[in-house]
Amino acid sequence: MIFLSKLKTMKYLIFILTLTLLNRTANSESTIIEHNLSSQCSKGDLLSCESLAVLFLKNERWEYAQQLGEAICKKNIPVGCTIKGLSLLKNKNVSEGTKLLNLACDQFEPYSCRSLGRLIKASGDKTLSHVYFRKACHFGLKEICQDLERNKKILSDSGHQFLKKLSEDCYDTKFSACKDRLQSLNQCEKILNKEDCLFIPGLLTIFFRAKLIQAEAKGLLTQIVLGQKKLKEDKKFNGYLFELSTVLKNFKTRENYYYVFGFNKLCSGKAKATSIELYPKAYLKMNSKSLNSIKKEFNKGKKQDCYDPRWGFEAYAMASLDPLHPEHLDIWKINQDGNLIQINDGTPIQK
């Protein structure tokens, strides 16, 4: 009941705010975009609400941005917390503003990380600001990647070894060794200096985000195995197929993918065997270097190494999880028995 009450309050706030704006902007050609966004937002379109709140920020209408940002933030959408945080900063509420920006940055919202990086850089701490800029880059803000010093050393040698070991222990975050290593970081072990203890948590969010994205590869390859099993049971087909659209005909496609997935091109002949062939629009945002490297991988190998499709197959999923090293690929493989292995670990390179 309390949750429903809060939800109704938030909807009422959005309704009153957008109604005010509609009355204010209905007769002005220069504000037609704002008018349309306000109209859609009042109907509960969250994307329109986000766009409207961003528009308020650009036009320095801090109170409106703060109110709408708060409503969006309460829907557990991190960009809303960023918008409210930035509005509070502009109104000189630095403590509450930075708190909200940190909350959003911890949820992989890139603009909040960039804003924190700018604040920290202005205070004179270039290394810590670099960590936040790096997070913004890895969380999707491509334009900031170009300005980063790619091989900048952030950690001490001991800190770098600690992070490397932690990454190994947390290959599966359920491992007890992972929990023990994180606990030792929380206590700031003697082998680490104060800077290491400050910087490593930020670098870890990049690592754990990559681990979350890797779940997509596992899910997509599992779908291929399930699709192939159905085809194998169908008397119309004499074995497994390489035509990816047929294999996945019972699965819903997405607008965007991190991973390119499918079958080796040397084994599949003329079939459309990879997702980049089937869904080219889903990869429009992918780095061109990454895409070229992935295409090369799908064309590697020798014809004699291919499975006889009557008895088996191998499928792959590949992605670049490191925008600072776009040709460093994360590669997974699965066979007809569902045996899944990681051929190359592409989690971001940390220094």
Secondary structure, 3 states (H helix, E strand, C coil): CHHHHHHHHHHHHHHHHHHHHHHHHCCCHHHHHHHHHHHHHHCCCHHHHHHHHHHHHHCCCHHHHHHHHHHHHCCCCHHHHHHHHHHHHHCCCHHHHHHHHHHHHCCCCHHHHHHHHHHHHHCCCHHHHHHHHHHHHHCCCHHHHCCCCCCCCCCCHHHHHHHHHHHHHCCCCCCHHHHHHHHHHHCCCCCCCHHHHHHHHHHHHHHHHHHHHHHHHHHHHHHHHHHHHHHHHCCCCCCCCCCHHHHCCCCCCCCCCCCEEEECHHHHCCCCCEHHHHCHHHHCCCCHHHHHHHHHHHCCCCHHHCCCCCCCCEEEEEEECCCCCCCCEEEEEEECCCCEEEEECCCCCCC
